[in-house]
C-alpha cells in the first residue's frame, strides 16, 4: 500500500472530509502529463509538462564514464526521478 493510500485511509477513518486534494485528483492530473527527454553528454533529462505546456518537474540521470552511457538505462532513471519530483509538486 502506498503512503498516499495510507494517508487517505487515515483521513477517512478520522472523518476529515472537508474539501482537499485526494489521491484520485492527483492521478487525474498525472494522466494529463506528457514528458520529453533531452540528452547532453552523459546526462539525460526528463521534463514533465501538465497539458503539454505547464512545466512541472525535471528528472536527471548521469554516468561518470561515457563508456557506461546507455540511453535506455538513463531514460528509465531520469523518468523515475522526474515522476517522484512531479508527484511532490502536484501534492
C-alpha positions in Angstrom: 0.0 0.0 0.0 1.4 3.4 -1.0 1.9 6.2 1.5 -0.7 8.2 -0.4 -3.2 5.4 0.2 -2.3 5.0 3.9 -2.8 8.7 4.5 -6.1 8.7 2.6 -7.3 5.8 4.7 -6.3 7.6 7.9 -8.1 10.8 6.8 -11.3 8.9 6.0 -11.2 7.0 9.3 -11.0 10.3 11.2 -13.9 11.7 9.2 -11.9 14.6 7.8 -13.9 15.2 4.7 -13.6 18.9 4.1 -12.5 19.9 0.5 -9.0 18.7 -0.1 -6.7 17.2 -2.7 -7.2 13.4 -3.0 -5.1 10.7 -4.5 -7.7 10.4 -7.2 -7.3 14.0 -8.1 -3.5 13.7 -8.2 -3.9 10.7 -10.6 -6.3 12.7 -12.8 -3.5 15.3 -13.1 -0.8 12.7 -13.7 -2.9 11.3 -16.5 -2.6 14.7 -18.3 1.2 14.9 -18.0 3.4 14.5 -21.0 7.2 14.2 -20.9 10.2 14.8 -23.1 13.8 13.7 -23.0 17.0 15.6 -23.5 20.5 14.2 -23.7 23.6 16.3 -23.1 26.9 14.4 -23.0 26.5 11.7 -20.3 23.4 13.4 -18.8 19.8 12.6 -19.6 16.9 14.8 -18.5 13.2 14.0 -18.5 10.9 17.1 -18.4 7.3 16.8 -17.3 4.5 19.1 -18.6 0.9 19.3 -17.5 -1.4 19.6 -20.5 1.7 19.9 -22.7 2.5 23.4 -21.6 2.8 23.9 -17.8 6.2 22.8 -16.6 6.1 20.6 -13.6 9.5 18.9 -13.0 12.7 17.5 -14.4 14.4 14.3 -13.6 18.1 13.8 -14.2 20.4 10.9 -14.7 24.1 10.7 -15.5 27.0 8.4 -15.6 30.7 9.3 -14.9 32.2 7.4 -17.8 31.0 7.9 -21.3 31.7 4.2 -21.9 28.9 3.3 -19.4 26.4 5.6 -21.1 23.3 3.6 -22.2 20.4 5.8 -23.2 17.7 3.3 -22.3 19.0 2.9 -18.8 19.5 6.7 -18.4 15.9 7.3 -19.6 14.4 4.9 -17.0 16.4 6.6 -14.2 15.6 10.1 -15.4 11.9 9.3 -15.8 11.8 7.8 -12.3 13.4 10.9 -10.8 11.0 13.1 -12.7 8.0 11.1 -11.6 8.9 11.5 -7.9 9.5 15.2 -8.3 6.3 15.7 -10.3 4.1 13.9 -7.7 5.6 16.0 -4.9 4.9 19.2 -6.8 1.3 18.1 -7.6 0.6 17.4 -3.9 
